[in-house]
């Protein structure tokens, strides 16, 4: 079987892949293909029927599917090749992509490959929550998919673990569909999700939020019968004397998203343990030449508007890569210091515009971001408040940086 | 925390978080002798939100409706405008009883003047007609 040659193979037809494809088209690239695992493109946006999307990009508050529609419609109008029901099963360092498409295997040889596979959810198993394994334990995205795509109600008496935005959104959604959400339990002493979601998803429905709590036992034989919750100390260890039993038939877990990089690893791409996504340079290129990454597969985003921008920036780099055969080298390492959880990209060119993304490990207030190389201060920006739930972005120009000395990013 | 109100010598101060956009500006609304004053907003929508929220809270509703003869069982819908928060329950009860026939397209209005509140029900995720 001879592989089909394509200039660009895009793995994933969600917001990152779609934005990259449209931008590539705009830049004159035609020979590309998008490989999408589901039967419809749009990625996670298909099931996010709540609004709040597109506020910066379109200045409108759209629902997930409406945001996605704007891109998918364009893909259809421009006839950009998109294969649905195509699961990519392998990726090599030489950019050979094999996919199972509707019962047959297809092989594509790309000059460039764009990783846009998105992320997956942290599971009960990964948290090692003790107890039995009854039915009725779902991650929030799975519950959302059941309710919003398949018309299946997941349960009636619900406990939610994790106050991330997905958990909060599902608290509201399940309540609207007739469930009783007993409470949202959050292990941190502060909520993980946005204040606006605490307001419109919990307070509007009088759903209590219990901070510094976690689930310590799951009980039930065939179906969940209830969970044990405990208060935790500053080291997040359960205070067993505070244990309470909460009867319920459904436990929804909103405990973290993890970039989906199994294929990336197969392709020899090196990951950053802080982002759990590929190490990239200022051109969104990974450690493997010709393999690029954008969207949740690179680092988990809060706003899809930023994902689209990232896909478009990546497309500019890919178009340049296709034209020139290579991209400028990015020898300058970028290192983020506490309280920064990560900074991205991890390597930049000695001269050019740097678009820096970062997240903090814990909420901080009244800080100044400083980017230094050695004793040289290159950029400074004040922040009133930075929260772990909000990825931040800043840009600045660099000129003639030393190649062998890292850029240090401080937030003090 | 949201919506904390303090009363102090004829003036009231309420703190709330704006929900219009993800920025979530912390707003302070002072009511002194019947005159409202909003601060902390980064745009005029925040100011409008604050005043509305303390007089008649409005919410939009995004949910799904059942589709017949479609490739999928559900279409996504939203209201064309926010409605009173107190009417959300009633709106949900109504929408659970609707059935629409595929195909339905994004942007299509499937119901006018919901509950007489002068808002329409608009499709957000369309459903094509099933071939079977």
Interface residues (C-beta under 8 A of the other chain):
Chain A: X46 X49 X50 X51 X52 X55 X61 X62 X63 X65 X66 X69 X147 X148 X149 X150 X151 X176 X177 X194 X195 X196 X198 X199 X200 X203 X204 X302 X303 X390
Chain B: X2 X3 X16 X17 X18 X19 X20 X21 X22 X24 X59 X60 X61 X62 X63 X64 X66 X72 X73 X74 X76 X78 X85 X88 X92 X106 X124 X125 X126
